[in-house]
Amino acid sequence: MTQRQIHLGLLAQPQGDHPACWLKSSAPLDAATDIDYYRSVAQLAEKGLFDLFFIADTPATRTDNLHVHSRNPEYNNRFEPVTLLSAIAGATQHIGLGATASTSFYEPYNIARLFASLDHISHGRAGWNIVTSANDYAARNYGLDKLPPHDERYVKAHEFYRVVESLWDTWEDDAFVYDRESVTYYDPAKYHVTDHQGKYFKVFGGLNIRRTPQGRPVIIQAGSSETGKNFAAETAEVVFASDPTLAAGQKFYADLKGRLPQFGRDPDSMKIMAGLSVMVGESEAEAHDKYQELQRLIHPDVGRMRLSADLETDLSGLPLDEPVPVDLIPAKANFHQAYFNQIAGMIREQKLTLRQLYSSYERGKVTLCGTPNQITDHMMEWMESGAADGFMMSFHVVPDDLTDFIHKVIPEMQRRGVYRTAYSGNTLREHLGLARPANRHSR
């Protein structure tokens, strides 16, 4: 029996995904706007044979509590992601290039054109993470006071996606004939107008670029609400999961894959990648020590701010060393359902103080501290027990922890035969084992 291969994506933050990463990283202090540095990180991930280099994005900065946000550079210094990935495409050859773009603030034609262009520029390595946005700071940049309700945003996202999908099929694969002799640049019969009139969008036209190398960029999602899971089951080809335990991962995996047949889809048409951070050590104790050293660097202002944002309630007046009252938990979430559920569960079940809570909360993932053998064991267990098809890796300190993983863990994965030793394809779809979609108009 052929051993299942582990797929890996990199959540590419310039200095890392930890709120104190910039205090420890060996990256330049201005790494967030250093394109040469970004290229070097993408090349490092490609050396590690990752499937995907991924940029999470928010189209907003913070406009209040700047004394707090000034201690954590997470939101306040970012490249526009498609521009960034286009620049990285020329410095890499194989690794997939994915980015977040919101259906709440773009027009479908913009997204269709941007990601089609990226797919051509990268020779078939583009992926679009469909999000509806998750904070009101972004809404205010676009003339709104706040985001619409969660379920309404998903209704709009569904219509948005259908228009984009249609635009990507404007041209059949062989529409452009480039025939000088007959003076025919393209076959008009193989051009198809998108004529859409819906609740949110009205579009009559076509995409002004030929069909992409992948047919369509890979569709990525990360929704964990019922609405989000149904949307993912209908449209997504990669899903980022955020379950902190194996049992929760198995439940989410079975639930989401089980929804695919109602949309005429095969389970293999979707890859579920569990969120994972690792701290590598020569021993488990050494790895824990490295992690705890980093945790101690979280400023209390930053810890409060992160919890308040994800729990969607103000915790700023609470004492650091007393338990967080259960009655402060809101009835429901409007932004990140998975983050909300994780914090609410920790408050209810563990009775943690505010300091303990922000020191152990990891925003939809787990940190695994251990040796290369232990980390590989963990990943194989999730794969073999039906909890994941791969992992979306977010490293606390970049490039340092990424380098450790590539030099120490990947060789162990390869030794066990669960990870590639070379790229066998050229496109992101080929890396992930996803079929190239046929054009809906092809005869």
Stockholm file with secondary structure:
# STOCKHOLM 1.0

chainA/1-443         MTQRQIHLGLLAQPQGDHPACWLKSSAPLDAATDIDYYRSVAQLAEKGLFDLFFIADTPATRTDNLHVHSRNPEYNNRFEPVTLLSAIAGATQHIGLGATASTSFYEPYNIARLFASLDHISHGRAGWNIVTSANDYAARNYGLDKLPPHDERYVKAHEFYRVVESLWDTWEDDAFVYDRESVTYYDPAKYHVTDHQGKYFKVFGGLNIRRTPQGRPVIIQAGSSETGKNFAAETAEVVFASDPTLAAGQKFYADLKGRLPQFGRDPDSMKIMAGLSVMVGESEAEAHDKYQELQRLIHPDVGRMRLSADLETDLSGLPLDEPVPVDLIPAKANFHQAYFNQIAGMIREQKLTLRQLYSSYERGKVTLCGTPNQITDHMMEWMESGAADGFMMSFHVVPDDLTDFIHKVIPEMQRRGVYRTAYSGNTLREHLGLARPANRHSR
#=GR chainA/1-443 SS CCCCCCEEEEECCSSCSSTTHHHHCSSCTTGGGCHHHHHHHHHHHHHTTCSEEEECCCSCCCCSCHHHHTTCTTSSSCCCHHHHHHHHHTTCSSSEEEEEEETTTSCHHHHHHHHHHHHHHTTSCEEEEEECCCCHHHHHHTTCSSCCCHHHHHHHHHHHHHHHHHHHTSBCTTCEEEETTTTEEECGGGBCCEEEECSSCEEEECCSSCCBTTBSCEEEECCCSHHHHHHHHHHCSEEEECCSSHHHHHHHHHHHHHHGGGGTCCGGGCEEEEEEEEEECSSHHHHHHHHHHHHTTSCHHHHHHHHHHHHTSCCTTSCTTSBCCGGGSCSCCSSCHHHHHHHHHHHHHHCCBHHHHHHHCCSSCEEEEECHHHHHHHHHHHHHTTSCSEEEECCSSTTHHHHHIIIIIHHHHHHTTCSCSSCCCSSHHHHHTCCCCCCTTCC
#=GC SS_cons         CCCCCCEEEEECCSSCSSTTHHHHCSSCTTGGGCHHHHHHHHHHHHHTTCSEEEECCCSCCCCSCHHHHTTCTTSSSCCCHHHHHHHHHTTCSSSEEEEEEETTTSCHHHHHHHHHHHHHHTTSCEEEEEECCCCHHHHHHTTCSSCCCHHHHHHHHHHHHHHHHHHHTSBCTTCEEEETTTTEEECGGGBCCEEEECSSCEEEECCSSCCBTTBSCEEEECCCSHHHHHHHHHHCSEEEECCSSHHHHHHHHHHHHHHGGGGTCCGGGCEEEEEEEEEECSSHHHHHHHHHHHHTTSCHHHHHHHHHHHHTSCCTTSCTTSBCCGGGSCSCCSSCHHHHHHHHHHHHHHCCBHHHHHHHCCSSCEEEEECHHHHHHHHHHHHHTTSCSEEEECCSSTTHHHHHIIIIIHHHHHHTTCSCSSCCCSSHHHHHTCCCCCCTTCC
//
